[in-house]
Amino acid sequence: MTTVHRTSTPRIIATPELGAADLPEQVTVALGELADAAKQGLLAFSVGVGLTVVEELFQEELQRLVGPRGKHDATRTAHRHGEERRQLTLGGRRVTVRKPRARTTAGQELPLRTYRAFASRDLLTQAALERILAGLSSRRYGAGLEPVGELGRRGTSKSAVSRRFIAGTQRKLAALLARDLSGLDLLAVFLDGLVVADHCVIVALGVDAEGTKHVLGLWEGATENQAVCGALLRDLVRRGLAADRTRLYVIDGGKGLHAAATAAFGEHALIQRCRVHKRRNVLDHLPERERVFVGRALDQAWAEPDVARAEAALHALARQLERTHPGAAASLREGQAETLTVTRLGLPPSLLRTFKSTNPIESMNGVCRTVARNVKRWGDGAMVLRWMAAGMSEAERQFRRINGYRDLHVLKRALERQEEVTGSTKKSA
C-alpha cells in the first residue's frame, strides 16, 4: 500500500515595498563612527554604513509621523515613545538595531514601514535555502556568511537554519504540487524514477512546442510500481494535463511507468523506451569480449531511418544471440518496438538526440542528487519530497531549450497525424 504524504501550504508574507515618500532627500553618514568597522574589511565597513542609513530612514519616517522633535504642536496626533531593540535581516542572519517607537495620542502603536521592509524573515528563509542548496551544511552555515563587524547576530545556529530551510522547501514543494498545467502546450513528457534512501520518487518533465522544459510534478512511494506511477499521472491530469491529447512519453523501461501511462492515456500515449537503458540491459547479459560488437550492432540498427530495416536488424541480432546468450536475446525483444517510436514518427537527427533517451530528465535528477549530497540521515517521505522539489526547482533555473527545438514542428505534425489516425479508428469502430 502506497503512503501519500500531505504537505500543508505555507503562508507567504509579501515584503512591503518602500515608496519614494519613505526615503529622505539626503542621508548623511558619520564616517568617524565607522572606523572600527573599517578595520574588519570593506564588507563590514559597508554593513556599518548601511545600518547607519537604515537608522536615518527610521528617524525620517518618525519625523513625518509625529513631527519635529522639541517643537510644540497643538494639532499633533502622535508622539515619540522611546526605542526598542529589534532585529533586521542582513546577509543570511538577524542583526540587532535600535528601532524608534511612536504612539498616537490615544495610545495606539504606530508601525514603521521602513522597519517592516527590512525585517522580513522571508529574506532569511531564502538566504538559507540558497546557501544549503549550494552545498553549505547547516552546521557550517555561519562560516559561509560575510563579515558584518561587531554586531549582535542571531539566526545562524544549526536548528534555526534547519527550521528556515524546512520552511523554504515546504514552500517549493507546495508551489510545485499546485502548478496549473492547463496552459502548457506539451508535446512530450519524460518520466523516470529516482531512488532516495528507502523511497522511490517518480518525477515528470515536460517539453513544450517551443522547446522549453517544465518540471511537472513528483510522487513518492516504496517502488516504481504502477500504483505510484499512476498516482503521479492522475495528479498531472487533475492539474490540467489533457488526457485526450496525443503525446510522446519517454520512459526508462520500467514496467510500472509503461502500465501507468497506457492506463492513463490509452492510445494517446506514444511510448518511447530509452535506448540508453535498453542498450545497458542487453549488454549486462553478455561477457565483456562480446559487448563492443553487440553494442555497435544496436547503435547501427537504431540509426537506420527506415523503420522496417531497423526492425529487421534488431530481430536478426536477437536471433543471433538466442543460442549463445538467451538472456540477452530476451532483454532485446522485450519492448523492442518501443525503442523505435521516434524513428516511426520520422523525427530528424536533431530531435532523435533528445527524445531517444531519458537524458533530459536524468540531468535534472543529477542536480537533485547534487543538492542533497550533504544529507546524512534521511527521515520520512515528506523530507524526501521536500529535498527533491528543491532540487528540481534548482535544476529548473538552469534549464535551456532542448537540442533541435527549431525542428519541433516535425514532432508536432507527427503527433497530429497520429491523433487523426486514432480518431478515425474510434469513429469506424
C-alpha positions in Angstrom: 0.0 0.0 0.0 1.4 3.4 -1.0 1.7 6.0 1.6 0.8 9.5 0.5 2.4 12.4 2.4 0.3 15.5 2.6 2.1 18.8 2.9 0.5 21.9 4.3 0.7 25.0 2.1 2.9 27.6 3.9 1.7 31.1 4.4 3.6 33.5 2.3 4.0 37.1 3.6 4.7 39.7 1.0 7.6 42.0 1.7 6.3 45.6 2.0 7.8 47.9 -0.6 9.1 51.3 0.2 7.9 54.3 -1.9 9.7 57.5 -2.7 7.9 59.2 0.2 9.6 56.8 2.6 13.1 58.0 1.6 14.7 61.2 2.9 16.1 63.7 0.5 19.6 63.4 1.9 21.3 60.7 4.0 24.4 61.6 6.0 26.9 59.0 7.4 29.2 59.8 10.3 32.3 58.1 8.9 34.2 58.7 12.2 31.8 56.3 14.0 32.6 53.6 11.4 36.3 53.5 11.9 36.2 50.3 13.9 34.1 48.5 11.2 36.5 49.6 8.5 39.3 47.8 10.3 37.5 44.5 9.7 37.4 45.0 5.9 35.3 46.6 3.2 32.2 44.3 3.7 32.0 45.0 7.5 32.5 48.7 6.7 29.7 48.7 4.1 27.4 47.0 6.6 28.1 49.7 9.1 27.3 52.4 6.5 24.1 50.5 5.5 22.8 50.3 9.1 23.6 53.9 9.7 21.4 54.7 6.6 18.7 52.5 8.0 18.7 54.4 11.3 18.3 57.6 9.4 15.4 56.2 7.5 13.8 55.3 10.8 14.2 58.9 12.1 13.0 60.4 8.8 9.8 58.4 8.9 9.3 59.0 12.6 9.5 62.8 11.9 6.8 62.5 9.2 4.6 60.6 11.7 4.9 62.8 14.8 6.6 66.0 13.6 10.0 67.5 14.6 11.5 66.9 18.0 11.2 69.7 20.6 8.6 71.8 18.8 5.2 72.3 20.4 2.3 71.4 18.1 -1.3 71.6 19.3 -2.5 69.6 16.4 -0.1 66.7 16.9 -1.8 63.3 16.7 1.2 61.1 17.7 4.3 61.3 19.8 7.6 59.6 20.2 7.7 56.7 22.6 11.3 55.8 23.2 13.3 53.0 21.5 13.4 49.2 21.5 15.9 46.6 20.4 14.6 44.8 17.3 16.1 42.6 14.6 16.6 43.1 10.8 17.6 40.6 8.2 21.1 41.1 6.9 23.2 38.7 4.7 21.5 35.5 5.9 21.4 36.4 9.6 19.5 38.6 12.1 21.2 41.6 13.5 20.0 43.8 16.4 19.2 47.5 15.8 17.6 50.3 17.8 14.1 50.9 16.5 12.3 54.1 17.5 8.7 53.8 18.6 5.7 56.1 18.1 2.2 56.1 19.5 -0.9 58.0 18.8 -2.4 60.3 21.4 -4.9 57.6 22.0 -2.1 55.2 22.9 -2.1 53.1 19.7 1.3 51.9 18.5 2.3 53.2 15.0 4.2 50.8 12.8 7.3 51.9 10.8 7.1 51.0 7.1 10.9 51.2 6.8 11.3 48.7 9.6 8.9 46.2 8.1 10.6 46.4 4.8 14.0 45.4 6.3 12.7 43.0 9.0 11.0 40.4 6.7 12.0 36.8 7.6 11.2 35.7 4.0 14.6 37.1 3.0 16.2 35.0 5.8 14.5 31.8 4.6 15.5 32.5 1.0 19.1 33.0 2.1 19.2 29.7 4.0 17.6 27.9 1.1 20.1 29.2 -1.5 23.2 28.5 0.7 22.2 25.0 1.6 21.2 24.1 -1.9 24.6 25.4 -3.0 26.3 22.8 -0.7 26.7 24.7 2.6 25.7 22.4 5.6 23.5 23.8 8.4 26.4 23.2 10.9 28.8 25.3 8.8 26.2 27.9 7.9 27.7 30.7 9.9 31.2 30.2 8.4 29.8 30.9 4.9 28.4 34.4 5.8 30.1 37.7 5.1 31.7 39.6 8.0 29.5 42.4 9.4 31.6 43.8 12.2 30.9 43.7 15.9 27.1 43.4 15.5 24.9 41.2 17.6 23.7 38.4 15.4 21.1 35.7 15.6 19.6 33.0 13.4 22.8 31.2 12.4 22.5 28.2 14.7 22.0 24.7 13.2 18.5 24.4 14.5 17.5 27.9 13.3 18.9 27.3 9.8 17.2 23.9 9.6 13.9 25.4 10.5 14.2 28.1 7.8 15.3 25.5 5.3 12.4 23.3 6.0 10.0 26.2 5.6 11.7 27.1 2.3 11.5 23.6 0.9 7.9 23.2 2.1 7.1 26.3 0.0 8.9 24.9 -3.0 7.0 21.6 -2.7 3.6 23.3 -2.2 4.2 25.5 -5.3 5.3 22.6 -7.4 2.3 20.4 -6.4 -0.1 23.3 -7.1 1.2 24.2 -10.6 -1.5 24.7 -13.2 -0.6 22.7 -16.3 -3.6 23.6 -18.5 -1.8 26.4 -20.2 1.2 24.3 -21.4 1.4 23.2 -25.0 3.3 20.0 -24.2 4.5 17.7 -27.0 6.5 15.2 -24.9 6.7 14.1 -21.3 9.8 12.4 -19.7 9.1 10.0 -16.8 11.7 8.5 -14.5 12.2 7.1 -11.0 14.7 8.4 -8.5 15.7 6.2 -5.6 16.5 8.1 -2.3 17.2 6.0 0.8 14.2 3.7 1.1 12.0 5.8 -1.1 11.3 5.9 -4.8 10.4 9.3 -6.2 8.7 9.3 -9.6 9.3 12.6 -11.5 7.8 14.1 -14.6 9.4 16.6 -17.0 7.5 18.2 -20.0 8.7 19.8 -23.2 6.5 22.3 -24.9 6.3 23.3 -28.6 9.0 26.0 -28.1 11.5 23.5 -26.7 11.2 24.8 -23.2 11.4 22.2 -20.4 8.9 22.3 -17.5 9.0 20.4 -14.2 5.5 18.9 -14.0 5.4 17.0 -10.7 6.7 14.2 -8.5 5.2 11.4 -6.3 6.7 9.3 -3.6 6.4 5.6 -3.0 8.3 2.4 -2.0 9.0 1.2 -5.5 8.5 2.2 -9.2 5.2 0.3 -9.4 2.0 1.0 -11.4 0.1 2.4 -8.4 2.7 5.1 -7.6 3.3 6.0 -11.3 -0.5 6.1 -11.8 -0.9 8.4 -8.8 1.5 10.9 -10.3 -0.1 10.8 -13.8 -3.6 11.3 -12.3 -2.3 14.3 -10.3 -0.9 15.8 -13.6 -4.3 15.3 -15.3 -6.1 16.8 -12.3 -3.9 19.9 -12.6 -4.7 20.4 -16.3 -2.7 17.9 -18.4 -5.2 16.9 -21.1 -5.6 13.1 -21.2 -7.1 13.1 -24.7 -4.2 14.6 -26.5 -1.5 12.5 -28.2 2.0 13.0 -26.8 5.3 11.3 -26.8 6.1 9.7 -23.4 9.8 8.8 -22.9 10.4 6.3 -20.1 13.4 4.3 -18.8 11.8 1.0 -19.4 10.1 0.4 -16.1 7.0 -1.7 -16.3 5.2 0.4 -13.8 5.7 3.6 -15.8 4.6 1.8 -19.0 1.5 0.4 -17.5 0.5 3.7 -15.8 1.0 5.7 -19.0 -1.1 3.3 -21.0 -3.8 3.2 -18.4 -4.0 7.0 -18.0 -3.8 8.0 -21.7 -4.5 4.9 -23.7 -3.9 5.2 -27.4 -2.9 8.9 -26.9 0.4 7.7 -25.2 3.2 7.0 -27.7 5.8 5.2 -25.6 9.5 5.6 -26.4 11.8 3.3 -24.5 15.1 4.8 -23.5 17.7 3.4 -25.8 20.5 4.0 -23.3 18.7 1.9 -20.7 17.9 -0.8 -23.2 21.5 -1.0 -24.5 22.8 -1.3 -21.0 20.3 -4.0 -20.1 21.2 -6.1 -23.1 25.0 -5.7 -22.7 24.7 -6.6 -19.0 23.8 -10.2 -20.1 26.9 -10.6 -22.2 30.5 -11.3 -21.5 32.9 -8.4 -21.8 34.5 -9.6 -25.0 31.2 -9.5 -26.9 29.8 -6.2 -25.7 31.6 -4.0 -28.2 30.3 -5.9 -31.2 26.7 -6.2 -29.9 26.6 -2.5 -28.8 27.8 -1.4 -32.2 25.1 -3.6 -33.9 22.4 -2.0 -31.6 23.6 1.5 -32.5 23.6 0.8 -36.2 20.0 -0.6 -36.1 18.7 2.4 -34.2 20.5 4.8 -36.6 18.6 3.3 -39.5 16.0 5.8 -40.6 13.8 3.2 -42.3 11.6 1.5 -39.6 11.3 -1.8 -41.4 15.0 -2.1 -41.9 15.7 -1.1 -38.3 13.2 -3.8 -37.0 14.7 -6.4 -39.3 18.2 -5.6 -37.9 17.1 -5.9 -34.3 15.3 -9.2 -35.0 18.3 -10.6 -36.7 20.5 -9.6 -33.7 18.1 -11.2 -31.3 18.1 -14.5 -33.3 21.9 -14.4 -33.4 22.0 -14.1 -29.6 19.3 -16.7 -28.9 21.6 -19.7 -28.8 24.6 -18.4 -27.0 23.0 -15.8 -24.8 19.3 -16.3 -24.5 19.0 -13.8 -21.6 20.4 -11.0 -23.8 18.1 -12.0 -26.6 15.0 -11.9 -24.3 16.1 -8.5 -23.0 16.4 -7.2 -26.5 13.0 -8.5 -27.6 11.2 -7.0 -24.5 9.8 -3.6 -25.6 11.9 -3.7 -28.8 9.3 -2.0 -30.9 9.0 0.9 -28.5 12.7 1.7 -28.9 11.8 2.7 -32.5 8.8 5.0 -31.7 10.9 8.2 -32.5 12.0 6.5 -35.8 8.4 5.7 -36.6 7.4 9.3 -36.1 10.0 10.4 -38.6 12.0 12.7 -36.3 15.2 14.3 -37.8 18.6 13.6 -36.1 18.4 16.9 -34.2 15.3 15.6 -32.3 16.4 12.0 -32.1 19.3 13.1 -30.0 16.8 14.5 -27.4 13.9 12.0 -27.5 15.6 8.7 -27.9 16.6 8.6 -24.3 15.7 9.9 -20.8 18.9 12.0 -20.7 17.0 15.4 -20.2 15.3 14.1 -17.0 18.4 12.3 -15.9 20.2 15.6 -16.0 17.6 17.1 -13.7 17.8 14.1 -11.4 21.6 14.7 -11.2 21.0 18.2 -9.9 18.7 16.8 -7.2 21.4 14.3 -6.1 23.9 17.1 -6.0 21.9 19.5 -3.8 21.1 16.6 -1.4 24.7 15.3 -1.2 25.1 16.6 2.4 22.1 14.8 3.8 23.5 12.2 6.2 20.2 10.7 7.5 17.0 10.7 5.6 13.8 10.8 7.5 10.3 10.2 6.2 8.9 10.6 2.7 7.9 14.2 3.4 11.6 15.1 3.9 12.5 13.3 0.6 9.8 15.1 -1.3 10.9 18.5 0.1 14.5 18.0 -0.9 13.6 16.6 -4.4 11.3 19.5 -5.0 14.0 22.0 -4.0 16.5 20.2 -6.3 14.0 20.2 -9.2 13.4 23.9 -8.7 17.2 24.5 -8.7 17.5 22.4 -11.9 14.7 24.5 -13.5 16.8 27.6 -13.0 19.5 26.1 -15.2 17.2 24.8 -18.0 17.9 25.7 -21.6 15.8 24.8 -24.6 16.3 21.3 -25.9 18.6 20.4 -28.7 16.8 20.7 -32.1 14.0 22.9 -30.8 13.8 24.6 -34.2 12.6 21.3 -35.7 9.9 20.6 -33.1 7.2 21.4 -35.7 8.1 18.0 -37.2 7.2 16.2 -33.9 4.1 18.3 -33.5 2.8 17.4 -37.0 3.7 13.7 -36.5 1.6 13.7 -33.3 -1.3 15.5 -35.0 -1.3 12.8 -37.7 -1.3 10.1 -35.1 -4.2 11.8 -33.3 -6.1 11.9 -36.6 -5.5 8.2 -37.1 -6.6 7.4 -33.6 -9.8 9.5 -34.1 -10.6 7.8 -37.4 -10.2 4.4 -35.8 -12.6 5.2 -33.0 -15.2 6.5 -35.4 -15.0 3.4 -37.6 -15.3 1.2 -34.6 
